[in-house]
Amino acid sequence: MPTAVEKKAVKAQEKLADSAETLKGTAGTMADSAQTLKGSAHVVAKSAKTLVGSADTMVESAAAQESSAERRTKLAADRTLLAGERTYAAWMRTGLAALAAGIGARALLDKLVTPWLVMAASMVLLVFAEFCFIAGVWRELTGKEKPQPDAPQIPAWLLVFFNGFMVLLGLAVMVGIATR
C-alpha cells in the first residue's frame, strides 16, 4: 500500500501533467494567434498601399479638375471677348446703315417732300450714325471687366482710329447735305 507521501507525489505528478497539457494547448493557441496576427498585418499593409494609391489618384483628380476649371475660365473669357466684338460690330453696322440712309434720304426724298423735311430726315439719320460710331467704340473700350482670353484682342488704337474716321466722314456728309 502506497504511503501518504507517495500518494501526494502521484497527485502532484498528475497536476503537473495537466498543467503541461494546458501549457501545450496554450502554446498552440498562441501560435494560431501569431499566425492570425501575421495575416492581419499583411491585410493592413495591402490596405495601406491601396490607401496610398487612392490618395495619389485623388491628388491627380484634383489637379485635373483644377486644370479643367482654368480651361473653362479661359474659354469663358474668349466667349466674353468675342461677344463684345460682335456688339461693337453691330454698332458699326447700324452706324453705317444710318449713314447710308441719311445720304439716301437726301437723294430719294428731294422731289417728294418739302426741303425742310428732307433736311430734317437726313440730319436725324446722320446724327444717329454719329451716335452709333461713338457709342460703339465707347462701349468696346470702357465699362467692362477685362478678361484674360487666349484669343488676341483688337488693339484699342485701331478701333479709335477707324471710329474717328467714321465720325469725321459723317460730319463731312452733314456739312455737304446742309450746304446744298
PyMOL commands that set and color helices and strands:
alter all, ss='L'
color gray80, all
select helices_A, chain A and resi 4-109+115-141+156-179
alter helices_A, ss='H'
color red, helices_A
deselect
rebuild
show_as cartoon
